[in-house]
């Protein structure tokens, strides 16, 4: 009955709104507000679409460009490094970087991926590890040579691409490695002149805008943003011929005496230019896969040692300059020992009365100490620092050290005495070489340089010309038949120099390991080159500098003087080496 009545009511057109169940309880104005909000939102979206697509197109263009437009870096060619005569020591050769879009490459066959790994000189596991990336760009290998690149491209693997870059090549390899240095994979200097002159050599990279497809191929060149500017060439002071001579003679000496290491430096007396700088052990900058710290160390600049008797000429020069003695003044050195406080110093061979000149010739510790104790500590300190000891080198070469000269106010008499003959003080080999300019240049000293000089440097006066010439004569005696280094003689040339044999320090104690050194110059009549030699820990039965370092000086000087076309200044063509010539003071 109820169902029939309801059905009849509906059939007679009774509106649902009259039903109390279906009656609207909300006010009408709320629905109008909702309608208005929806309409406003629609208008906002329509306005935004009109703005983006019709009035302002920058946003969409920027978003689109980010998906197909790229800015490519245009690498600048790094400047060449040459020696003073134009011989190339470092140059850049074009190579390619191999990069990939991982998701595309992984679609290649296993055979092609296996061959790709082989060409890239890596295992398949390494290759898959690189390709297992979410990135759209990954380097597979940098600095790949062109013949290998051609083989890779012939595999025709989707997602494999190349990028132009440069690789540094060093024609002389290990011979000049410590001077030139090397660059990293980004072509940035890491050591040597490559690092010291990086800004000059590197130049400035350029860039251009291009359009690429999804496979990374350039389909359109848009514009050049910035042109690349190649780096400037660098001309070093190094002479390749002399460099090779120094390196080969040093290497032979290290092997002959089973030494730990060594170094040689050759300076031009007239200009201060470094004509050669060699170290051993060394490394090949073209292949640094097995590079060690020992090979990398530029010992001529970074290692310090107690110079030993090579310091004696400065003590004697100071005594002469202050007019405390003359070259003919005699000093009693018997019985070959001198006690100062609780310590005693001695000579390797005892002598009686020695002139000041003979103190240098025979290398007497006792005689040198007695001269030093006549002077004020400040006088010796000023002499040492003026010629560069204890001072940071200022030629911009990375790693160069200052050495050590303690403040004179703390010197005790025994310390003043030992420093007079090179103990209790430290210096690098290049500092020793430069200091001898005082004697080779008639009393003044000039800066050194690793770059070829065009102007004559201005010298700083240290001692008088008279004093310098007097000490020069003594150093010629020391390198003669009656001195400690007759094996430093060079047929046809007068040479001067001084040996130094010093114990090494370990944990504050002197041990039975030695550093043998020799610093000298030639020809004496008009000095042209200074050569300093250091051999670290010779261990084949001989360790005196007269036996170990002096012959290296002789061989390098003989060849270097001829290479420089320096005329002989002696009629003596046969050197004289007495049987008891190896008499060196510690």
C-alpha positions in Angstrom: 0.0 0.0 0.0 2.7 2.4 0.9 4.8 1.6 -2.2 1.8 2.1 -4.5 1.0 5.5 -3.0 4.6 6.7 -3.4 4.6 5.4 -7.0 1.4 7.3 -7.7 2.7 10.5 -6.2 5.7 10.3 -8.5 3.6 9.6 -11.5 1.4 12.6 -10.8 4.5 14.9 -11.0 4.9 15.8 -7.4 8.4 17.6 -7.3 11.1 15.9 -5.4 12.0 19.2 -3.7 8.8 19.0 -1.7 10.0 15.8 -0.2 11.3 16.4 3.3 14.1 13.9 2.6 15.4 15.6 -0.5 14.9 19.2 0.5 18.1 21.4 0.2 19.3 22.5 3.6 22.2 24.8 2.4 21.6 28.5 1.5 21.6 29.4 -2.2 24.4 32.0 -2.0 27.1 29.3 -1.2 26.6 27.5 -4.5 27.0 30.8 -6.3 30.3 31.5 -4.5 31.6 28.0 -5.5 30.6 28.7 -9.1 32.3 32.1 -9.0 35.6 30.6 -7.7 35.6 27.9 -10.4 35.0 30.6 -13.0 37.8 32.8 -11.6 40.2 29.9 -11.6 39.4 29.1 -15.2 40.0 32.8 -16.2 43.4 32.7 -14.3 44.6 29.6 -16.2 43.4 31.1 -19.4 45.2 34.3 -18.7 48.4 32.5 -17.8 48.3 30.4 -20.9 47.8 33.6 -23.0 50.7 35.2 -21.2 53.1 32.4 -21.7 52.2 31.5 -25.3 51.3 34.9 -26.7 52.9 37.7 -24.7 55.9 36.4 -22.8 57.7 33.5 -24.5 61.0 33.6 -22.5 60.0 31.0 -19.9 58.9 28.3 -22.3 61.8 29.0 -24.6 64.2 28.7 -21.7 62.7 25.4 -20.6 62.8 24.1 -24.2 66.4 25.3 -24.7 67.5 23.5 -21.6 66.5 20.2 -23.3 68.2 20.7 -26.6 70.6 23.7 -26.4 74.1 23.2 -25.0 77.1 25.5 -24.2 80.2 23.7 -25.4 83.6 24.6 -23.9 86.3 25.4 -26.5 89.6 24.4 -25.0 92.6 26.7 -25.4 95.9 25.2 -26.5 98.4 25.3 -23.7 101.6 27.2 -24.5 104.8 25.3 -25.3 107.8 25.2 -23.0 111.2 25.4 -24.8 114.8 25.6 -23.7 116.9 28.7 -24.4 117.7 27.4 -27.9 114.1 26.6 -29.0 114.2 22.9 -28.2 110.7 21.8 -27.2 110.5 20.5 -23.7 106.7 20.4 -23.4 103.9 20.7 -25.9 100.2 19.8 -26.2 98.9 17.2 -28.7 95.2 16.9 -29.6 93.4 13.8 -28.1 89.8 12.9 -27.3 87.8 12.2 -24.2 85.4 9.2 -24.6 82.0 9.8 -22.9 78.7 8.0 -23.0 75.0 8.1 -22.4 74.8 5.0 -20.2 71.2 3.9 -21.1 72.0 3.9 -24.8 75.3 2.1 -24.5 73.9 -0.7 -22.5 71.7 -1.6 -25.4 74.8 -2.7 -27.4 75.8 -6.3 -27.8 78.1 -8.1 -25.3 80.7 -8.5 -28.0 80.9 -4.8 -28.8 81.0 -3.9 -25.1 83.8 -6.4 -24.6 85.8 -4.9 -27.5 85.1 -1.4 -26.1 86.5 -2.3 -22.7 89.6 -3.7 -24.4 90.2 -0.5 -26.4 89.7 1.6 -23.3 92.3 -0.6 -21.4 89.8 -1.6 -18.7 88.0 -4.7 -17.6 84.4 -5.4 -18.6 83.5 -5.1 -14.9 85.0 -1.6 -14.8 83.2 -0.6 -17.9 79.8 -1.8 -16.6 80.4 0.0 -13.3 80.9 3.3 -15.2 77.8 2.6 -17.3 75.6 1.6 -14.3 74.7 5.2 -13.6 71.5 7.3 -13.6 73.3 10.2 -15.2 72.9 11.1 -18.9 76.7 11.9 -19.2 79.7 9.9 -17.9 83.3 9.9 -18.9 84.7 6.5 -19.9 88.3 7.6 -20.4 90.2 10.9 -20.9 93.1 11.8 -23.2 92.6 8.9 -25.6 94.9 9.1 -28.7 93.3 9.4 -32.1 94.1 5.9 -33.5 92.3 4.3 -30.5 89.4 6.8 -30.9 89.0 5.7 -34.6 88.8 2.0 -33.5 86.2 2.9 -30.9 84.0 4.8 -33.3 84.2 1.9 -35.8 82.3 -0.2 -33.3 79.3 2.1 -34.0 77.9 1.8 -30.5 74.9 4.0 -29.8 75.6 6.5 -26.9 79.4 6.6 -27.4 80.7 10.2 -28.1 84.0 12.0 -28.1 85.1 15.4 -26.9 88.2 17.3 -28.1 90.9 17.9 -25.5 94.7 18.1 -25.2 97.4 15.9 -23.7 100.8 17.2 -22.6 103.9 15.6 -24.2 107.4 15.8 -22.9 110.0 15.0 -25.6 113.0 14.7 -23.2 111.1 12.7 -20.6 113.0 12.0 -17.4 116.0 14.1 -18.3 114.3 17.4 -17.6 111.3 16.2 -15.6 112.0 18.1 -12.4 112.4 21.4 -14.2 109.4 21.2 -16.5 107.0 19.3 -14.2 103.7 18.0 -15.5 100.0 18.7 -15.8 96.9 16.7 -14.8 94.1 15.3 -16.9 92.5 18.8 -16.9 95.7 20.2 -18.4 96.5 22.2 -15.2 100.1 22.5 -14.0 100.9 20.3 -11.0 104.7 20.6 -10.6 107.8 22.4 -11.9 107.4 25.3 -14.4 104.1 23.9 -15.5 102.8 24.9 -12.1 104.9 28.0 -11.5 103.9 29.5 -14.8 100.4 27.9 -15.2 98.6 31.2 -15.8 100.9 32.2 -18.6 100.8 28.8 -20.2 97.1 27.9 -19.8 95.4 30.6 -21.8 91.6 31.1 -21.6 89.0 28.7 -22.8 86.2 29.7 -25.1 82.6 28.6 -25.6 79.8 28.3 -28.2 76.1 27.5 -28.2 74.8 24.6 -30.2 71.6 22.5 -30.6 72.0 18.7 -29.9 69.6 15.9 -30.5 68.9 13.3 -27.8 71.8 11.2 -28.9 74.2 14.1 -28.3 74.8 14.9 -31.9 75.2 18.6 -32.9 72.5 19.5 -35.4 72.9 23.3 -35.4 75.6 25.8 -34.4 73.8 28.8 -32.8 76.5 31.3 -31.8 80.1 31.7 -30.6 79.9 33.1 -27.0 83.6 33.5 -26.4 86.7 32.8 -28.5 89.4 30.7 -26.9 92.8 32.4 -26.4 95.8 30.0 -26.5 98.4 30.2 -23.8 101.8 31.9 -24.3 105.0 29.9 -24.9 107.5 29.8 -22.2 111.3 30.0 -22.9 113.4 28.5 -20.1 117.0 29.3 -19.2 117.7 25.6 -19.5 120.2 24.4 -22.2 119.1 20.9 -23.3 122.6 19.8 -24.1 124.0 20.8 -20.7 120.9 19.4 -19.0 121.5 16.0 -20.7 125.2 16.1 -19.7 124.4 16.8 -16.1 121.7 14.2 -15.9 123.7 11.4 -17.4 126.8 12.1 -15.3 124.8 12.3 -12.1 123.0 9.0 -13.0 126.3 7.3 -13.6 127.7 8.5 -10.3 124.6 7.4 -8.3 124.8 3.9 -9.8 128.6 3.7 -9.4 128.6 4.6 -5.8 125.2 2.9 -5.0 123.9 6.1 -3.6 120.4 6.9 -2.4 120.0 10.0 -4.5 121.7 13.1 -5.9 121.5 16.3 -7.7 123.4 18.7 -10.0 122.7 22.3 -10.8 124.6 24.5 -13.4 124.3 28.3 -13.2 125.4 31.0 -15.7 127.8 33.3 -13.8 127.0 36.2 -16.0 123.2 36.2 -15.9 122.2 34.0 -13.0 120.3 31.7 -15.4 119.9 28.0 -14.5 121.4 26.2 -17.4 120.8 22.7 -16.0 119.0 21.1 -13.0 119.0 17.4 -12.6 117.9 15.0 -9.9 118.1 11.2 -9.5 115.9 9.3 -8.9 113.6 10.8 -11.5 110.5 9.9 -13.4 109.0 10.0 -16.9 106.3 12.7 -17.0 104.8 10.9 -20.0 104.0 7.8 -17.9 103.3 8.6 -14.3 101.4 5.3 -13.5 104.1 4.2 -11.1 105.2 7.6 -9.7 106.6 7.6 -6.2 107.4 10.4 -3.8 111.1 9.7 -4.0 111.0 10.1 -7.8 108.9 13.3 -7.6 111.2 15.2 -5.1 113.1 18.0 -6.7 116.1 17.5 -4.3 118.1 20.4 -5.7 115.4 22.8 -4.4 113.5 20.9 -1.7 116.2 18.9 0.2 118.5 20.6 2.7 121.7 19.2 4.1 124.7 20.3 6.1 127.0 21.7 3.5 130.2 20.8 5.4 133.5 22.2 4.2 131.9 24.0 1.2 131.0 26.7 3.8 134.7 27.4 4.7 135.3 29.9 1.9 132.7 32.3 3.4 134.4 32.2 6.9 137.7 32.9 5.3 136.3 35.6 3.1 134.8 37.4 6.1 138.1 37.2 7.9 139.9 38.7 4.9 137.2 41.4 4.4 137.4 42.6 8.0 141.2 42.7 7.7 141.7 40.3 10.6 144.0 38.2 8.4 145.7 38.1 5.0 146.0 35.1 2.7 149.6 34.6 4.0 148.7 34.8 7.7 149.6 31.6 9.5 147.4 29.7 11.9 148.6 26.9 14.2 146.4 23.8 13.6 148.6 21.2 15.4 147.8 18.7 16.8 144.8 18.6 14.6 142.3 19.1 17.4 140.6 22.0 19.1 138.7 21.8 22.4 136.0 24.4 23.0 134.2 24.0 26.3 133.4 20.3 26.7 133.6 19.6 23.0 136.5 18.8 20.7 136.7 19.3 16.9 139.3 17.8 14.7 140.8 17.6 11.3 140.8 14.4 9.2 144.5 14.8 8.8 146.7 16.8 11.2 148.8 19.7 10.1 151.1 22.2 11.7 151.3 25.9 10.7 149.0 26.6 7.8 148.5 29.9 6.0 144.9 31.1 5.5 145.2 30.0 1.9 146.3 26.5 2.9 143.4 26.2 5.4 141.1 26.2 2.3 143.5 24.1 0.3 143.8 21.4 3.0 140.3 21.9 4.4 141.3 22.4 8.0 138.4 22.5 10.5 140.7 23.6 13.3 142.1 26.5 11.2 138.6 27.6 10.1 137.3 27.5 13.6 140.1 29.6 15.0 139.3 32.2 12.3 135.6 32.1 13.1 136.2 32.6 16.9 138.0 35.9 16.1 134.7 37.3 14.7 131.4 38.4 16.2 128.5 36.0 15.6 126.5 38.8 14.0 129.2 39.3 11.4 129.0 35.6 10.4 125.2 35.6 10.4 125.1 38.7 8.2 127.5 37.1 5.7 125.5 33.8 5.6 122.1 35.5 5.1 123.4 38.0 2.6 124.5 35.2 0.2 121.1 33.5 0.7 121.4 31.0 3.4 118.3 30.7 5.6 116.4 32.9 3.1 113.3 31.8 1.1 114.2 31.7 -2.6 112.2 34.2 -4.6 112.1 32.8 -8.1 108.6 31.4 -7.9 109.6 27.7 -8.3 107.3 25.4 -6.2 108.7 23.6 -3.2 112.0 25.6 -2.9 113.0 25.7 0.8 114.9 28.3 2.9 117.3 26.1 4.8 118.2 26.9 8.4 120.5 29.5 10.0 119.8 30.0 13.6 119.6 33.5 15.1 123.1 34.6 16.0 122.1 35.8 19.5 121.8 32.1 20.6 125.1 30.9 19.2 127.5 29.3 21.7 131.2 29.3 20.9 131.2 25.7 19.8 128.3 26.3 17.5 129.9 29.3 16.0 133.0 27.2 15.3 131.1 24.3 13.7 129.0 26.5 11.6 132.1 28.1 10.2 132.8 24.7 8.5 129.3 23.9 7.6 127.8 21.9 10.5 124.8 23.1 12.4 123.6 24.9 9.3 121.5 23.6 6.4 121.1 24.7 2.8 119.8 23.4 -0.5 122.1 22.6 -3.4 120.8 25.5 -5.5 121.5 27.9 -2.6 125.1 26.6 -2.4 125.5 27.1 -6.2 124.2 30.7 -6.0 126.3 31.6 -3.0 129.5 30.9 -4.9 128.6 33.7 -7.3 130.3 35.9 -4.7 133.7 34.4 -5.6 133.0 33.9 -9.3 131.7 37.4 -9.9 134.3 39.4 -8.0 132.3 40.0 -4.9 128.7 40.6 -5.9 125.7 38.3 -6.2 122.8 38.3 -8.6 119.3 36.7 -8.6 118.9 33.3 -10.3 116.3 32.7 -13.0 114.6 29.7 -14.6 113.5 31.8 -17.6 115.8 33.1 -20.3 117.1 36.5 -19.5 117.1 39.4 -21.9 118.5 42.1 -19.6 121.7 42.0 -17.6 120.8 41.7 -13.8 122.1 44.1 -11.2 124.3 42.6 -8.6 124.4 43.2 -4.9 127.9 43.8 -3.5 128.8 41.4 -0.6 132.6 41.5 -0.4 135.3 43.5 -2.2 136.8 42.4 -5.5 140.2 42.0 -3.8 138.7 39.6 -1.3 136.8 37.6 -3.9 139.8 37.2 -6.1 141.9 36.1 -3.1 139.4 33.4 -2.1 139.0 32.4 -5.8 142.8 31.7 -5.9 142.4 29.5 -2.7 139.6 27.6 -4.3 141.8 26.9 -7.3 144.4 25.5 -5.0 141.7 23.3 -3.3 140.8 21.8 -6.7 144.5 21.4 -7.7 147.0 18.5 -7.1 147.7 19.6 -3.5 144.1 20.1 -2.5 141.2 17.9 -1.5 139.6 17.7 -5.0 142.2 17.1 -7.7 139.6 14.9 -9.5 137.7 18.1 -10.2 140.3 19.3 -12.7 139.3 19.8 -16.3 141.9 19.5 -19.1 142.5 22.8 -20.7 140.6 24.8 -18.1 141.5 26.3 -14.7 138.8 25.3 -12.2 138.1 26.4 -8.6 135.9 24.8 -6.0 135.5 23.2 -2.6 134.5 19.8 -1.4 132.1 19.0 1.5 131.6 15.7 3.2 129.1 15.8 6.1 127.5 13.2 8.4 123.8 12.9 8.2 121.5 13.7 11.1 118.8 11.2 12.3 116.8 11.9 15.4 119.2 14.6 16.5 122.3 12.3 16.3 125.0 12.2 13.6 125.2 8.7 12.0 127.6 7.0 9.7 125.8 8.1 6.5 127.2 10.9 4.4 126.3 13.6 2.0 129.2 14.3 -0.4 129.1 17.6 -2.2 131.2 19.9 -4.4 130.7 23.4 -5.5 133.0 25.0 -8.1 133.3 27.2 -11.2 135.3 27.5 -14.3 137.3 28.9 -16.0 139.1 30.7 -13.2 140.4 33.5 -15.4 136.9 34.6 -16.4 134.3 32.4 -14.7 131.3 31.4 -16.9 129.6 28.5 -15.1 129.0 27.4 -11.5 128.3 23.7 -10.9 127.1 22.2 -7.6 127.0 18.5 -7.1 125.4 16.5 -4.2 125.5 12.7 -3.7 123.3 11.4 -0.9 124.5 8.3 1.0 127.2 6.8 -1.2 127.6 3.3 0.0 130.0 1.5 -2.3 133.1 1.9 -0.1 133.9 5.6 -1.0 132.1 8.6 0.5 134.6 11.5 0.5 133.4 14.3 -1.8 136.8 14.4 -3.5 136.1 10.8 -4.8 132.4 10.9 -5.2 131.2 14.5 -6.2 134.4 16.1 -7.7 134.6 13.7 -10.7 130.9 14.6 -11.6 131.9 18.3 -11.5 134.8 17.6 -13.8 132.8 15.7 -16.4 129.9 18.1 -16.4 132.2 21.2 -16.6 134.3 19.7 -19.4 131.3 19.1 -21.6 129.4 22.2 -20.7 132.3 24.5 -21.3 132.7 23.0 -24.8 129.0 23.2 -25.5 129.1 26.9 -24.6 132.2 27.5 -26.7 134.2 28.8 -23.8 137.8 29.2 -24.8 140.4 27.2 -22.7 142.4 29.3 -20.3 145.1 26.7 -19.5 147.8 25.0 -21.5 147.6 22.0 -19.2 145.8 19.2 -21.0 146.7 16.3 -18.6 145.3 16.5 -15.1 147.5 15.5 -12.1 145.9 13.4 -9.4 148.3 12.3 -6.6 147.9 8.9 -5.2 147.1 10.3 -1.8 144.7 12.9 -3.2 141.7 11.9 -1.3 142.2 14.0 1.8 138.9 15.5 2.9 137.8 16.9 6.2 134.5 16.0 7.7 
